[in-house]
């Protein structure tokens, strides 16, 4: 049984080049994409700008692409990863979303940012943050880098002088 395995296989038929709509849909079935991101990815795959715009318009009309749905998915994802509203808002801005859409996505998430920040500090630094000023500073710096506001950082680290 020394038959060459490749000799008995039928030759493959060449696949037809996918249309811009098929390429865009292939990206959208994996995860949500903003209109800008989808345009950029299609251009990177050699699709002309006008063809990409037409394909995205078609998918948007059919309900496959929606910037509002993308924004909500991104907010959920970034909150689960421990990021704050400032950073999430900035990231949504890079996708050329309107301010109203960004605000709506953050509001519909209904997140208690103070509680989220406190939980992150508790998990990362433990309960010793309440008494240790050095740990409070480290936690505050860390939260600020993750995109939380000053008020949220103070609430999470109990670093407020009035307390």
Rosetta silent file (secondary structure, phi, psi, omega in degrees, C-alpha in Angstrom):
SEQUENCE: XXXXXXXXXXXXXXXXXXXXXXXXXXXXXXXXXXXXXXXXXXXXXXXXXXXXXXXXXXXXXXXXXXXXXXXXXXXXXXXXXXXXXXXXXXXXXXXXXXXXXXXXXXXXXXXXXXXXXXXXXXXXXXXXXXXXXXXXXXXXXXXXXXXXXXXXXXXXXXXXXXX
SCORE:     score description
SCORE:     0.000 S_00000001
   1 L     0.000   59.451  177.447    0.000    0.000    0.000 S_00000001
   2 L  -104.562   39.409  179.703    2.493    2.536   -1.119 S_00000001
   3 L   -78.425  132.179  179.337    0.016    4.481   -3.222 S_00000001
   4 L   -67.813  123.651 -175.730    0.693    8.178   -3.258 S_00000001
   5 L   -65.973  -32.942 -178.341   -2.202    9.889   -1.462 S_00000001
   6 L   -74.628  -22.918 -176.900   -1.945   13.024   -3.567 S_00000001
   7 L   -69.881  -27.896 -176.210   -2.185   11.113   -6.869 S_00000001
   8 L   -92.771   -9.421 -179.947   -5.765   10.008   -6.221 S_00000001
   9 L   -77.415  144.789  175.919   -7.150   13.381   -5.126 S_00000001
  10 L   -76.683  146.491  176.852   -9.122   15.420   -7.576 S_00000001
  11 L   -67.241  144.126 -179.431   -7.691   18.820   -8.393 S_00000001
  12 L   -75.397  142.886  173.743   -9.391   21.664   -6.555 S_00000001
  13 L   -79.960  139.448  177.272  -11.561   24.061   -8.428 S_00000001
  14 L   -67.024  138.225  178.907  -10.438   27.634   -8.018 S_00000001
  15 L   -78.764  147.183  176.185  -12.768   29.611   -5.786 S_00000001
  16 L   -72.166  145.986  178.477  -14.472   32.654   -7.129 S_00000001
  17 L   -64.681  128.138 -179.108  -13.223   35.951   -5.737 S_00000001
  18 L   -67.724  146.482  178.478  -15.611   37.023   -2.958 S_00000001
  19 L   -73.474  162.724  176.369  -17.619   40.175   -3.536 S_00000001
  20 H   -56.794  -37.426  178.462  -17.105   43.188   -1.253 S_00000001
  21 H   -65.179  -42.171  178.280  -20.430   42.394    0.433 S_00000001
  22 H   -64.287  -39.963  177.948  -19.349   38.804    1.071 S_00000001
  23 H   -63.609  -45.540  179.955  -16.039   39.993    2.503 S_00000001
  24 H   -64.112  -42.291  178.775  -17.779   42.488    4.794 S_00000001
  25 H   -64.387  -37.473  176.465  -20.316   39.905    5.905 S_00000001
  26 H   -60.500  -35.443  176.704  -17.494   37.477    6.631 S_00000001
  27 H   -73.046  -39.749 -176.015  -16.007   40.044    9.002 S_00000001
  28 H   -72.272  -25.653  179.384  -19.347   40.836   10.633 S_00000001
  29 L   -73.462  -19.583  177.979  -20.241   37.243   11.440 S_00000001
  30 L   -79.005  -44.012  178.138  -17.143   36.994   13.628 S_00000001
  31 L  -165.812  167.919  177.442  -17.890   40.130   15.676 S_00000001
  32 L   -68.132  145.102  176.191  -19.459   43.577   15.460 S_00000001
  33 L  -133.813  145.220  172.654  -17.521   46.204   13.501 S_00000001
  34 L   -76.144  163.874  178.578  -18.009   49.943   13.208 S_00000001
  35 H   -59.050  -43.661 -179.331  -18.565   51.427    9.792 S_00000001
  36 H   -64.275  -44.438 -178.377  -15.088   53.003    9.833 S_00000001
  37 H   -63.983  -41.644  179.701  -13.392   49.778   10.936 S_00000001
  38 H   -65.276  -40.774  177.368  -15.191   47.744    8.283 S_00000001
  39 H   -61.841  -44.372  179.995  -14.215   50.238    5.577 S_00000001
  40 H   -63.295  -43.414 -178.961  -10.576   50.113    6.685 S_00000001
  41 H   -67.671  -37.391  177.386  -10.496   46.308    6.725 S_00000001
  42 H   -67.109  -39.117  177.668  -12.083   46.035    3.304 S_00000001
  43 H   -62.998  -37.990  178.311   -9.569   48.518    1.900 S_00000001
  44 H   -66.086  -22.888  178.377   -6.751   46.426    3.377 S_00000001
  45 L   -94.820   11.846  173.723   -8.168   43.457    1.465 S_00000001
  46 L    88.933   13.752  179.530   -8.025   45.328   -1.841 S_00000001
  47 L   -87.819  133.947  178.070  -11.641   46.513   -2.086 S_00000001
  48 L   -63.970  150.193 -175.469  -12.136   49.931   -3.687 S_00000001
  49 H   -59.460  -43.641 -179.750  -13.526   52.638   -1.391 S_00000001
  50 H   -65.340  -40.120  177.800  -16.737   53.131   -3.397 S_00000001
  51 H   -65.777  -39.790  178.861  -17.384   49.382   -3.525 S_00000001
  52 H   -64.808  -43.387  179.264  -16.748   49.089    0.207 S_00000001
  53 H   -62.330  -42.890  179.165  -19.145   51.952    0.968 S_00000001
  54 H   -64.084  -41.445  179.685  -21.838   50.406   -1.223 S_00000001
  55 H   -65.395  -42.085 -179.369  -21.385   46.996    0.435 S_00000001
  56 H   -68.232  -38.828  176.321  -21.548   48.481    3.931 S_00000001
  57 H   -59.601  -42.341  179.750  -24.645   50.516    3.015 S_00000001
  58 H   -63.911  -43.717  179.951  -26.288   47.318    1.786 S_00000001
  59 H   -70.281  -33.479  177.293  -25.410   45.434    4.978 S_00000001
  60 H   -66.611  -41.680  178.741  -26.544   48.335    7.142 S_00000001
  61 H   -64.078  -33.266  179.512  -29.909   48.417    5.362 S_00000001
  62 L   -82.666   -6.593  178.377  -30.275   44.676    5.954 S_00000001
  63 L    90.160    7.512 -179.249  -29.459   45.081    9.649 S_00000001
  64 L   -80.978  -33.465  179.822  -26.098   43.297    9.590 S_00000001
  65 L  -117.463  127.776  179.861  -24.023   46.378   10.398 S_00000001
  66 L  -147.498  118.486 -178.835  -25.127   48.827   13.076 S_00000001
  67 H   -65.149  -32.972  177.639  -22.844   51.362   14.764 S_00000001
  68 H   -64.721  -44.271  178.124  -25.130   51.549   17.807 S_00000001
  69 H   -65.760  -38.450  176.183  -24.968   47.800   18.323 S_00000001
  70 H   -60.447  -45.778 -178.348  -21.210   47.915   17.815 S_00000001
  71 H   -61.848  -43.297  179.104  -20.875   50.631   20.467 S_00000001
  72 H   -63.200  -42.082  178.943  -22.936   48.647   22.986 S_00000001
  73 H   -64.576  -40.598  179.854  -20.867   45.500   22.363 S_00000001
  74 H   -66.733  -40.054  178.031  -17.611   47.421   22.763 S_00000001
  75 H   -61.219  -48.377  179.379  -18.806   48.996   26.024 S_00000001
  76 H   -58.487  -43.304 -178.587  -19.754   45.576   27.438 S_00000001
  77 H   -64.684  -45.750 -177.566  -16.429   44.125   26.374 S_00000001
  78 H   -71.843  -34.164  176.062  -14.308   46.924   27.826 S_00000001
  79 H   -64.867  -42.321  178.357  -16.237   47.038   31.116 S_00000001
  80 H   -63.702  -26.968  178.469  -15.700   43.293   31.474 S_00000001
  81 L   -86.722   -3.029  175.378  -11.984   43.927   30.890 S_00000001
  82 L    91.093   26.210  178.871  -11.902   46.514   33.685 S_00000001
  83 L   -99.126  153.461 -177.308  -11.793   49.791   31.773 S_00000001
  84 L   -95.091  175.436 -173.853  -13.452   53.013   32.842 S_00000001
  85 H   -66.479  -31.265 -179.111  -15.794   55.402   31.061 S_00000001
  86 H   -66.260  -47.018 -179.853  -13.131   57.900   29.984 S_00000001
  87 H   -67.673  -39.783  179.698  -11.101   55.289   28.138 S_00000001
  88 H   -64.608  -43.767  178.894  -14.177   53.617   26.645 S_00000001
  89 H   -60.474  -42.526  179.513  -15.503   56.972   25.409 S_00000001
  90 H   -64.803  -41.545  179.638  -12.120   57.740   23.813 S_00000001
  91 H   -65.939  -40.862  177.285  -11.974   54.348   22.110 S_00000001
  92 H   -63.261  -33.779  177.977  -15.491   54.756   20.746 S_00000001
  93 H   -64.708  -29.598  178.902  -14.430   58.152   19.412 S_00000001
  94 L   -70.372  -14.183  179.523  -11.691   56.529   17.340 S_00000001
  95 L   -95.005   12.381  177.251  -14.409   54.646   15.450 S_00000001
  96 L    60.669   36.441  176.042  -15.947   57.925   14.199 S_00000001
  97 L   -87.890  149.371  179.509  -19.142   57.442   16.172 S_00000001
  98 L   -72.093  154.138 -179.010  -21.282   60.457   16.983 S_00000001
  99 H   -57.915  -38.335 -179.756  -21.307   61.806   20.533 S_00000001
 100 H   -63.591  -40.923  179.597  -24.966   60.910   20.922 S_00000001
 101 H   -66.528  -38.796  178.368  -24.301   57.290   19.958 S_00000001
 102 H   -65.894  -46.916  179.360  -21.402   57.092   22.404 S_00000001
 103 H   -62.129  -41.281  179.357  -23.451   58.605   25.217 S_00000001
 104 H   -63.490  -41.105 -179.853  -26.366   56.284   24.452 S_00000001
 105 H   -64.884  -40.509  179.207  -24.125   53.213   24.505 S_00000001
 106 H   -70.638  -33.942  179.066  -22.637   54.194   27.874 S_00000001
 107 H   -72.859  -40.113 -177.971  -26.080   54.965   29.321 S_00000001
 108 H   -68.548  -20.547  178.547  -27.728   51.753   28.142 S_00000001
 109 L   -70.320  -23.677  177.791  -25.002   49.743   29.844 S_00000001
 110 L    47.761   62.653 -176.955  -26.326   51.027   33.209 S_00000001
 111 L  -105.776  135.316  171.817  -23.041   50.587   35.037 S_00000001
 112 L   -87.959   96.278 -173.749  -22.306   51.755   38.567 S_00000001
 113 H   -63.719  -35.667  178.785  -18.810   53.043   37.823 S_00000001
 114 H   -62.473  -46.327  179.835  -17.981   53.663   41.504 S_00000001
 115 H   -65.564  -37.929  178.422  -18.837   50.076   42.415 S_00000001
 116 H   -63.116  -44.893  179.722  -16.936   48.769   39.402 S_00000001
 117 H   -65.018  -42.737  177.816  -13.830   50.745   40.369 S_00000001
 118 H   -60.122  -42.812 -179.903  -14.092   49.599   44.021 S_00000001
 119 H   -64.187  -41.612  178.378  -14.393   45.982   42.906 S_00000001
 120 H   -62.259  -43.282  179.766  -11.357   46.288   40.636 S_00000001
 121 H   -65.097  -43.190 -179.579   -9.279   47.818   43.456 S_00000001
 122 H   -61.425  -43.099 -179.392  -10.405   45.160   45.907 S_00000001
 123 H   -69.876  -36.704 -175.772   -9.504   42.353   43.498 S_00000001
 124 H   -84.522  -40.170 -172.518   -6.150   43.829   42.495 S_00000001
 125 H  -113.089   -8.932 -179.688   -4.893   45.353   45.755 S_00000001
 126 L    81.217 -175.749 -177.107   -6.933   43.655   48.476 S_00000001
 127 H   -80.721   -8.114 -177.894   -8.653   45.270   51.450 S_00000001
 128 H   -69.426  -10.269 -177.847   -5.428   46.873   52.742 S_00000001
 129 H   -62.818  -30.392 -176.748   -5.980   49.872   50.455 S_00000001
 130 H   -61.858  -30.979 -175.123   -8.268   51.484   53.022 S_00000001
 131 L  -107.433  -19.340 -172.662   -5.416   51.993   55.507 S_00000001
 132 L  -102.838  110.357 -178.897   -2.272   52.195   53.379 S_00000001
 133 H   -61.801  -37.964  179.719   -1.658   55.576   51.657 S_00000001
 134 H   -64.607  -42.849  177.750    1.011   54.120   49.376 S_00000001
 135 H   -66.194  -35.124  177.363   -1.378   51.395   48.192 S_00000001
 136 H   -63.450  -43.369  178.449   -4.073   54.046   47.697 S_00000001
 137 H   -63.282  -43.443  178.794   -1.767   56.064   45.454 S_00000001
 138 H   -62.699  -43.965  179.537   -0.862   52.987   43.438 S_00000001
 139 H   -64.563  -40.971  179.649   -4.520   52.021   43.100 S_00000001
 140 H   -63.663  -44.893  177.918   -5.470   55.577   42.133 S_00000001
 141 H   -60.077  -43.511 -178.536   -2.768   55.718   39.444 S_00000001
 142 H   -63.367  -44.827  179.466   -3.831   52.330   38.124 S_00000001
 143 H   -65.144  -39.489  178.597   -7.509   53.335   37.944 S_00000001
 144 H   -62.780  -41.171  177.912   -6.669   56.612   36.211 S_00000001
 145 H   -64.672  -28.338 -179.262   -4.654   54.737   33.574 S_00000001
 146 L   -86.120   -2.834  172.194   -7.645   52.446   33.037 S_00000001
 147 L    98.994   25.730  176.083   -9.916   55.414   32.328 S_00000001
 148 L   -95.189  152.706 -179.702  -11.816   56.160   35.527 S_00000001
 149 L   -78.033  166.696  179.047  -12.653   59.722   36.582 S_00000001
 150 H   -59.858  -41.056  179.037  -11.168   61.422   39.633 S_00000001
 151 H   -64.041  -40.415  179.107  -14.436   61.088   41.575 S_00000001
 152 H   -67.593  -37.333  178.240  -14.622   57.376   40.804 S_00000001
 153 H   -65.717  -44.556  178.677  -10.994   56.909   41.853 S_00000001
 154 H   -62.314  -41.089  179.534  -11.593   58.714   45.159 S_00000001
 155 H   -64.920  -35.749 -176.273  -14.680   56.608   45.813 S_00000001
 156 H   -78.845  -32.474 -175.163  -12.787   53.408   45.068 S_00000001
 157 H  -102.249   -3.904 -177.060   -9.645   54.150   47.053 S_00000001
 158 L    54.931   40.683 -177.063  -11.274   56.091   49.900 S_00000001
 159 L   -96.238    7.878 -178.547   -8.664   58.734   49.210 S_00000001
 160 L   -76.209  124.861 -177.249  -11.123   61.578   49.699 S_00000001
 161 L   -64.031  -24.330  179.850   -9.923   63.948   52.484 S_00000001
 162 L   -73.978  -17.636 -178.893  -13.529   64.629   53.581 S_00000001
 163 L   -72.599    0.000    0.000  -14.081   60.980   54.524 S_00000001
